[in-house]
């Protein structure tokens, strides 16, 4: 019984720390000028921070084409696998 109570206290403390970080620390960090600038840049670029994958961004097709063109033009500059 004593160890179960100890475990519950630990769980409560962990939850308290997570809530404190989520509700206090992260909002304070988001107000820092560098973080605020990055947030605004992402909004301007149309980047959805809740997107699950980077491929959800509409501009990703152009980025992928650009990367593929670079790889095609100079494949020795990138990784190669010899199987």
DOVO-559776 format. One record per residue (C-alpha): residue number from 1; x, y, z. Coordinates in Angstrom, 1 decimal, decimal comma, always signed. Example, Ala and Ser with C-alpha at 12.3 -4.5 7.8 and 13.67 -1.06 7.14 Angstrom:
BEGIN
[1; [+12,3; -4,5; +7,8]]
[2; [+13,7; -1,1; +7,1]]
// end
This chain:
BEGIN
[1; [+0,0; +0,0; +0,0]]
[2; [+2,9; +2,4; +0,9]]
[3; [+4,6; +1,8; -2,5]]
[4; [+1,3; +2,4; -4,3]]
[5; [+0,8; +5,8; -2,5]]
[6; [+4,4; +6,7; -3,4]]
[7; [+3,8; +5,8; -7,0]]
[8; [+0,7; +8,0; -7,0]]
[9; [+2,6; +10,9; -5,6]]
[10; [+5,3; +10,5; -8,2]]
[11; [+2,6; +10,4; -10,9]]
[12; [+1,0; +13,6; -9,6]]
[13; [+4,4; +15,4; -9,5]]
[14; [+5,1; +14,4; -13,1]]
[15; [+1,7; +15,5; -14,2]]
[16; [+2,2; +18,8; -12,3]]
[17; [+5,5; +19,4; -14,0]]
[18; [+4,1; +18,7; -17,5]]
[19; [+1,1; +21,0; -16,8]]
[20; [+3,5; +23,7; -15,6]]
[21; [+5,7; +23,5; -18,7]]
[22; [+2,6; +23,3; -21,0]]
[23; [+0,7; +26,2; -19,4]]
[24; [+3,5; +28,5; -18,1]]
[25; [+6,9; +27,9; -19,8]]
[26; [+5,7; +27,3; -23,4]]
[27; [+3,6; +30,4; -23,5]]
[28; [+6,5; +32,5; -22,1]]
[29; [+8,9; +31,0; -24,7]]
[30; [+6,4; +31,7; -27,5]]
[31; [+6,6; +35,4; -26,6]]
[32; [+10,4; +35,6; -27,2]]
[33; [+11,2; +37,7; -30,2]]
[34; [+13,1; +34,9; -32,1]]
[35; [+10,3; +32,4; -31,5]]
[36; [+7,7; +35,0; -32,4]]
[37; [+9,5; +35,7; -35,6]]
[38; [+9,7; +32,1; -36,6]]
[39; [+6,0; +31,6; -35,8]]
[40; [+5,1; +34,6; -38,1]]
[41; [+7,4; +33,3; -40,8]]
[42; [+5,7; +30,0; -40,8]]
[43; [+2,3; +31,6; -40,9]]
[44; [+3,4; +33,8; -43,8]]
[45; [+4,6; +30,7; -45,6]]
[46; [+1,3; +28,9; -45,0]]
[47; [+2,9; +26,3; -42,8]]
[48; [+0,3; +24,6; -40,6]]
[49; [+1,9; +23,7; -37,3]]
[50; [-0,7; +21,0; -36,7]]
[51; [+0,1; +19,2; -39,9]]
[52; [+1,1; +15,6; -39,3]]
[53; [+3,6; +15,4; -42,1]]
[54; [+5,8; +18,0; -43,8]]
[55; [+4,3; +16,8; -47,1]]
[56; [+1,0; +18,4; -46,1]]
[57; [+2,5; +21,8; -47,0]]
[58; [+1,3; +22,8; -50,5]]
[59; [+4,7; +24,1; -51,5]]
[60; [+6,3; +20,7; -50,8]]
[61; [+5,8; +19,5; -54,4]]
[62; [+8,1; +22,3; -55,6]]
[63; [+10,6; +21,6; -52,9]]
[64; [+10,6; +17,9; -53,8]]
[65; [+11,1; +18,7; -57,5]]
[66; [+14,0; +21,0; -56,6]]
[67; [+15,7; +18,3; -54,5]]
[68; [+15,2; +15,7; -57,2]]
[69; [+16,7; +18,0; -59,9]]
[70; [+19,8; +18,5; -57,7]]
[71; [+20,2; +14,8; -57,1]]
[72; [+19,7; +14,0; -60,8]]
[73; [+22,2; +16,7; -61,9]]
[74; [+24,9; +15,6; -59,5]]
[75; [+24,2; +12,1; -58,0]]
[76; [+27,8; +11,7; -56,8]]
[77; [+27,3; +14,7; -54,5]]
[78; [+24,7; +12,7; -52,6]]
[79; [+24,5; +9,3; -50,9]]
[80; [+25,0; +6,2; -52,9]]
[81; [+24,3; +2,6; -52,0]]
[82; [+26,2; -0,2; -53,5]]
[83; [+24,4; -3,5; -52,9]]
// end
